[in-house]
Amino acid sequence: MNLAKRKQLFARLQAANPHPKTELNYQSTFELLIAVVLSAQATDKGVNKATEKLFAVANTPAQIKALGVDGLKTYIKTIGLYHTKAENIIRLCQQLLTEHQGQVPDNRVALEKLPGVGRKTANVVLNTAFRQPVMAVDTHIFRVSNRTKIAPGKTVREVEDQLMKKIPTPFLLDAHHWLILLGRYTCVARKPRCGSCIIEDLCEYQDKQYE
């Protein structure tokens, strides 16, 4: 996809949703971090249902650490991989308290040293909470990038690197949210809803669906 098309594509996404936001519910950077850790292989809706109850009783590193692994599990047991996530989150809270004065760090290196935090989670926090122009690539964004030919790549990291190069700078800050919403609701996995897509004429997907 050429630059002119990419500019027009993101201009349309911006016009349709000028201030895109994550669908995870949070009131602080720490709450966002916990929600994103929980969201791995889980839906935002499922995470929000669990964190609504969790954050009502514990929404700081000290408070969640005080719950302990078993206490935390009672709040997140409806979420996939909750055993591992509970252990990681308790260790994460301890690390925030001992190494960062209870604050979520605003740089990738420190974030990725936290238990349960990989590159994608770090990028979400850096972009959403700290408004840094980085790109978190999940399954939706990977699919959209390859289908539309915005930034094709064989691996998640390759797609991330291509998106960072090819997304016009004025749109980079919010591109993560636009692309994830496009993939979640329109450019869905099994049968993309091309007929209702606002970038359909710009998209270079060869097998468009219109039923």
N, C-alpha and C positions, 0 to 999 in steps of 0.2 A: 504494500500500500504506500502510495507516494505522500509527500509532506502535505500537499494541498488537501488531499482527502482526509488525512489525519487531523488537520486543523479544523476542517468542516465537521468532522465526526465529533470531536470533543466540544466544539462550539455548540452543537445541538444538544449534547448531553448536559452541558452547563446551562443552556437556556431552559431545558426541561426541569432541571433540579439545581438551582444556583448554589444552594448550601447543603450539599449531601452530608449525611451523618451515618455513623454506624448504627446498626439495629440492636446492638447490645446496650442494655441500660446500665448507667453508672453515674456517680456523682463526684468522683475524684479520680485522679490518675491511678491510685492504688486499686480502686474498685475496677477500673478498666483493665488493668493488668491481670487481676484475678479472673475476670470474666473472659478475657482472651485465652488465658491458660486453660480454662474450663471448656472453651469452645472447640478445642481440637477434637475432630470426629464427633461433633455434636452440633445441634442446631442452635441458633441464637435464641429462638423461642424457648427451647428447653433450658438453656443457660439462664435466661432472664427469670424463668419460673423458680429456679433454684436460688439464684442470688437475691431475689426479692426477700426471701425468708432469711438467708444467711446475712446479708448486709444490715438487716434490721436489728440483729443482735451482735454482729461483729463486722466492722468495716475498716479496721486498721491492722497493721502487721501484728501489733501486740495482742489485740483482741482475738484475731484468728489463731495466732500461735497458742493462746491460752485455751482454745477449744481442744487442741491436740488432734492427732490424726483421727481417732475414733469419733470425737465430737464433730469434727468437720465432715466426716463421711455421712453423718445423719442428714446433713443439709444438701449434699451433692450426690446422693446415691442413685438418683434418677438419671444421672449423666454418665455416658459411656466412659470406661476406663477410670472410674471414680476412685478406685483403690490407689492407683499410681498417682493420680492427680492430687489426692489428699496428702499423700506423703511428700510430693514435690512442693505443694503450696505451704505446708508447715515449715519445710526447710527453707523455702523462698522467704517466708516472713522472718525467720531467724536471721537469715543473711542480710535482709534489709535493715534489721535492727542493729546488727553488729557491725556492718560495713558501710551503711548509708544513712545512719541516724533515722531510720524508719521511712526514708523518702525513696521514691522510685527514681533511679538514675535516668538522665536524659541523653545517654550515649549508648550506642550499639554494643560496644565491648563489655561494658558493665552489665547491661541487660542480659546478654547472652550467657553470662556467667551464673545467672540465677537459675536454680533448679526448675525444670519444666519450661524454660524459655528458649526457643530456638530462633532462627533468623526471621521467620515469618511473624511470630509473636512480637519480637522486638520491633520489627518494621511497623506493625499495626500501632503499637504504643508510641513510637517515635512520630508517626504521621498524625494519628488521631489526637493524642494528648499534647505533644510538643510541637505539632505543626511543622515537622521537617519533611522536605520533599523526597520521601523514600517510597518504595513500592513493595507492598506485601502481596505475594502471589499465592492464592489458594486455588482450589480445583476450579472454581468459577472463572477466575481471571485467567488461569492457564488455558481453559477451554475457549473463552472469548478471544483471547489474544491470537490463538492459532486459527480459529474458525474465520475470524474477520480478516486475518492477515495483518492486523495492526503490528504485531510483534511475534512472529512465529518462533518457536523454539522447542527442542526435544526434552529439555529438563526445566524444572521450576526456576532454577538459577539462571538459565539461559534466557528464559522469557523475562525474568526480572531485569536482567541487564539490558535486553533489547528495549523493554518499555522505558527504562530510564534514559536511553539514547533517543528513542523515537517519539515519545510524547512531547509535544510542544511545551516549552517551559511555562507559559502562562496557565497551563491546565494541570501541571504535574502534581500540585499540592492536593487536589481533590480527585485525581484520576482513579485512585484505589477504590474509592466509594462508588464512583460512577460505574466502573467496570464490574464490581462485585454485584451491584444491584441489577445490572444488565444481565449478567449470567444467572442470577438467582431467579429472576422473574420473567425474562424474555428469551434470552439465548440459553434455554435450559438444555440439560444433557441429552435426553432421549429424542425430543422433537422440538427444535427451536421454533418460537412463535414469530417467524419472519414477517408475516403479514401485519403484525402490530408493532414492529420494531421501527423506531424513529431514525435508525441509521441503515435501514435495509438496502437502500440504493447505493450506499457507500461501501457496504460490506462486500468482501470478495469471496465469501463462502460459495462453493460450487453446487451444493445440494440443498438449496433453500426450500423451506416448507411453508405452504400457504393454506393448508386446510384448517 
